[in-house]
Amino acid sequence: MNAWTRFRLKNSMLTAMVGANLISGLSMDLLIIQGDAPPPPAILRLATFLDLTFIPIVFAVAIVFIIRYERPIRRYLNRQEAGEPISGKLTRKARRRLLNEPYMLLMMSWSLWLYGTILYTGIFWFSGAGPIEIHRALFRSLSTGLTTVVVAFFLLESILQKWLAPVFFPEGGLSQTSRVMRMQLSVRLGCLLLACNVVPLLSIVGATLRIVSVAKDQHELAAMIRRAVIFDAVVFMLVGAFLVFIVSRNITQSMGSIIRVLKQIRRGNFDHKVRVTANDEIGYAGDVINTMTEGLKERDAMRHSLALAREVQQRLLPRVGVLTNEALQIAGRSVYCDETGGDYFDFFAVARDDSRQMAFALGDVSGHGIASALLMATVRSALRQRAALPGDPARIVQDVNAQLVADVQESGQFMTLFFFLYAPDNRMLQWVRAGHDPALLYDPTGDRFETLRGEGIALGLDGDYAYRTNRRVDIKPGQILVVGTDGVWESRNTTEEMFGKERVRDLVRRHAGRDAHHIREVILAAVKSFMGDRRAEDDITLMVVKLGA
């Protein structure tokens, strides 16, 4: 900020008040001189004497008042120009004074003009002036004061928005300043109505009353009224056009800034902010939009983070989701209702007693979201590492559970799990059921479903719990194992009906001759069709294993 800019900002309000008084005084004098009959010479001399003495005194008082009132504002600008630190107390005081200044100056101006009205009419009355001259003095002072207040209101508002607010409120937030008077739109429109309708009508009525009192005949009366109406109309049309231009510019600039930012937000660009310079409803809307934009920016960053988390979590699941060899077929898939979820499935080979066995697991973490995804990743890592070491399924799950309890016991989270080990050589299936829904084992040769149960609590609840291994040694080629989370059979349609396990059994029975991948896709497609337009309320994970050669 250079010296000229500081000087212009420091004296902008003072200049606006002087300009408003000059515009109003000249306008009223022009109306009275051109529209009324000329006053007597003695009254004209008295009026000139009062103007030459009263007006300088009024201007001196006003300037002193403005400069004293603006001390914090001027100190703020001086420190800013000098590059000196500005305390928070000075900043708050300067901002409060700045936002209240238009109202303070208007009240001061109106008080001085009321004082002038009393002074002029009183002196004219004591000087023996007639009713017409007293009425003219009363009307001139009141009309000039009223017009000054209206013109100054819009000039001060325009200067505040265009020059001062960007300096004192570079980040907006005018509506958040306490103990200030709000420049509401209703007040602004009321002042505009006063300037464009009430004051002109009062001026015409006052001039007409005076003309009727002094006119000598009808021709002179008509000529004087016509001249007064024409001059009143021209002057107030010019003043009204000037005020309408200022008001429309202030409103359109504020609204234009809001519209530009909203267009950027619609395009997904949250880096733009509304330039808030008004202390009214529009300025408040701009502050709200800026706050909303920051929230949207944080939400967008969170959305990108969640997308990355989803990608990372998906990479933790088997990339293909299908395994096919001469010993078995495995097909699994997870569909999350949020960006991330707590459902988990996995399959991998492990070495046991000079033979290779296949481990596969499916789990469901309580809840869904980031916390569930982190717990799911923890269990996956622990299960894979522990399964690579010796031990039966019960020992594997027990060690994973002990580690999980040590990590998450205070959080209250837990996870259900179904863990299997399948030995293709002797066709033995071992499993541990840790609080999960029982699995389904279908034998196509006998068209018979068996429920694979087993005792066991969810992981993360009790670190000392002893799990038990369950075994089946009579696995036949072609038998189908189906295990899923409750998001499959508890999915609901628009009538609140659940999908249920019976539909799963029917689909497995009808498509038992196809491979595991086909059976998985048929079941998931049926679930999606069953829900219709209803959004899934829980993660859906399904794993289909076709055992035997």
Protein Blocks (a to p, Z undefined) as FASTA:
>chain_A
ZZklmmmmmmmmmmmmmmmmmmmmmmmmmmmmmmmccddfklmmmmmmmmmmmmmmmmmm
mmmmmmmmmmmmmmmmmmmmnopacdfklmmmmmmmmmmmmmmmmmmmmmmmmmmmmmmm
mmmmmnopafklmmmmmmmmmmmmmmmmmmmmmmmmmmmmmmmmmmmmmngomlmpghia
cddfklmmmmmmmmmmmmmmmmmmmmmmmmmmmpmblklmmmmmmmmmmmmmmmmmmmmm
mmmmmmmmmmmmmmmmmmmmmmmmmnopakbccddfbfcfklmmmmmmmmmmmmmmmmmm
mmmmmmmmmmmmmmmpcfklpacdfkbccddddddfbfbdcbdcddddddeehiacdddd
ddddehedjklmmmmmmmmmmmmmmmmpgcdfklmmmmmmmmmmmmmmmnopacdddddd
ddfklopacdddehiacdddddfklopacddededddehkamkbccdddddfkbcehiac
ddddfklmmpccfkopafbjmlmmmmmmmmmmpcfklmmmmmmmmmmmmnmmaccfbdcd
dddddedZZ
